[in-house]
Amino acid sequence: MVFILLNYKTFDEGTGQKSVDIARACRDVSESSGIEIAVAPQFADLFRVSSSVDIPIFAQHVDGIGSGSNTGQVYARCLREAGATGSLINHSEKRMTLADIERSLLSLYENRMRSVVCTNNVATTAAAAALSPDYVAIEPPELIGTGVPVSKANPGIITDSVEAARKINKKVIVLCGAGISKGEDLKAAIELGAGGVLLASGIIKAKDPKVALEDLVSLI
Ligand SMILES: O=C(CO)COP(=O)(O)O
């Protein structure tokens, strides 16, 4: 089953009430297409979105900490209480050490939440797969936010990542991201062996996000 995860980053177009409007567009397109579309709004919008729209909601980051003296850190249980059912870990814009990635993953397992570990190349994909997250998302940093789709600019990084992850842990699903926005980008990603995509600006900053989402799923 194809999985689409929409990362809101800190774009104004997905901040505050707009986070709910975009989540509603995702729900509508998910219902009409039958494709799972999840959203990753900012922390402070998680509860707002989960209170309004019934789709899978991810945080953009989680720390591997528990209850206690951890001011300013992001606690998995609090994310779950806010309505999140999963989290990104190690996004290129929020890099972590391997040890911290593992701790964050453990905090998600403990709270029965889904995990997406982002990676920047084939070697880090293999390392992430060894930690058994639900998904690894390969995103070449140089293509993020460019509108140039990874599935066209660097298809080899997707096929090599899928192969590397499969060798280490067959259960891990590989997503890809960076520059994905069109139906042809998603179709190419699936043909290259990805289980779905992680994307942001092409939808969040589109004039009409719902129309952009309809295009994204149109060839699946
Ligand atoms: O970083 C990304 C998603 O997490 C990709 O961003 P863009 O879709 O804007 O290239």
The ligand as a Gaussian input file, in Angstrom:
#p B3LYP/6-31G(d) Opt

LIG

0 1
 O       12.315000      17.555000       3.084000
 C       11.361000      17.145000       2.458000
 C       10.248000      16.423000       3.102000
 O       10.576000      16.052000       4.390000
 C       11.249000      17.376000       1.001000
 O       10.931000      18.696000       0.810000
 P       10.395000      19.170000      -0.621000
 O        9.244000      18.263000      -0.980000
 O       10.007000      20.581000      -0.401000
 O       11.554000      19.020000      -1.583000

